Amino acid sequence: AENDREQAALDLLRYLEYCSDHIEGSSAEVMIMRQEIRALCNDSGTPSIFFTLNPADTFNPLCSFLSGADIDLDTLFDEPDSRYSAYQRACSLAANPVGGALFFKLMVDQLIDVFLGFKRECKRGVFGRVKHYYGVVE
């Protein structure tokens, strides 16, 4: 800092970061996540893969089911239910957003547990043995 006013402003910013590190979405939380990722990279090397998961909830009948739609899950893959268009699925999701949250959690859990293999006995998934994963939800 070049003068006392700039130093006071910097001190205030540091204090605000300290106070907001537990608030979701704050710049302090993002800074902590970056530090955690850097620590993982220092410990285990750079990531081998990076991807973004974006489950298409309005196109998935399971999300409609979790949102309260009357869908027979036993015959879902034998005879897909054509009564529900993407628009109708979006409407049922908008009427019950908890169903969308449940669907998202189910997809993320399945990705980690089955696809990456963390719940498998051998701890191997599609990419082999995964040492670490780091997930952030926006």
N, C-alpha and C positions, 0 to 999 in steps of 0.2 A: 504494500500500500504506500502511496506517495504522501498521504497526510493522515491526520487523526480521523477525519470524517470517513475516508475510505476504509481505514482500519476498523472503525466502529461498524460500518456496513458489513464488512467481511465477518466480523465477530457475530453480528446478528444473524447472518446467513448460516454460519456454523451452528449457532444455537438452535435455529429453526430446523436444520437438518437433524440435529440430535433429538429434538422433540417430536419430529414427524416420521421417524424411521419405522414406526409400527403402523402407520396409516397406509392402507392399500392404495397404490397408484401414485404415492408422493414421490418426489424426486429423490428423497432420502432412501425410500424402499428400493427404487431402481438402482441407486448407487450401491446398496448392500448386495443386491442380486448380481451386479457386475463383479463385485469383489468375490462373491462365492464362486462365480463361473471362472474367474481368473485363478482362484485357489485350486479348483478342480483341474484346470489346464496345467498349472504348475506341478500338481501332484501326479497327474495321469497322462499328460500330453494333450494336444489339441483334439477336439472331437472328430470322430471318423465320419459322422453323419449329422446333419442338421435338417430338420424338417418342421413344417407347420401342419398341424392337424386341424381340419375344418370339416367336421361332420355335416353332411347336407341334411339337416333336420327336416326341411319341408319336403324332401323327396323320399324319406324313409318311413315306411308304415309303422315301424316300431315306435318312432317318436309320436306318431298319431295315436297309437295305442296307449302310450304313457300319458298322453294329453286327454285321454278319456274317450277316444273314438271306439266304436264297436267293431273291432277287427278280430277275426278268428285266427289266432297265431298258429294253431295246429295245422291249418291248411294254407298258410301264407305263401310258402314256396311252391306248393303243388298247383294252387289256383290263386294267383295274386288277386287281391281285392281291387277291382277296377272302379268301385263306387267312389273312391276318394281320389280326386285330382290333386295336383300340387297346390292349387288355390285352396281347395277344401282342407288340405293338410295344414297349410299356412294359417287358415282361419281357426282351426282347432288348436293350433299352437299359440296363436295370439290370445285365444280365450283362456288358455291354461298354460302360462309360461313355465310353471313348475315342471310340466312334462318335458319341456325343452331342456331344462337344467338337469333333470334326471337322465335324459337321453345323453347329454354331453358327458356327464359323470360316468355313465355306463360305457361309453365309447372310449374315454380316456383310461378307465380302469382295465378294459379289455386290451387296449393297446399296450399298457405297461405289463399287465399280468400274463397275457397270452402271446402277443406279437413279439414283445421284447423278452419274454420268458421269465419274468421275476417270480411268478407263482408256480412255475414248473419245478419239478423235483430236480431236474438236471441243470436248472438255471440257464437254459439255452433257448433262444428265440430264433426268429428268422435271420437275424444278423449274427448268429452264434452267441457266445457269452458276452453279455453287456455288463461292463464294469460299473458305469454310472449313467444316470440320466438326469436331466434338469428340465423341469417343466414350468412354464409360466402361462397363466391364463390372463388374457386381456379383458 
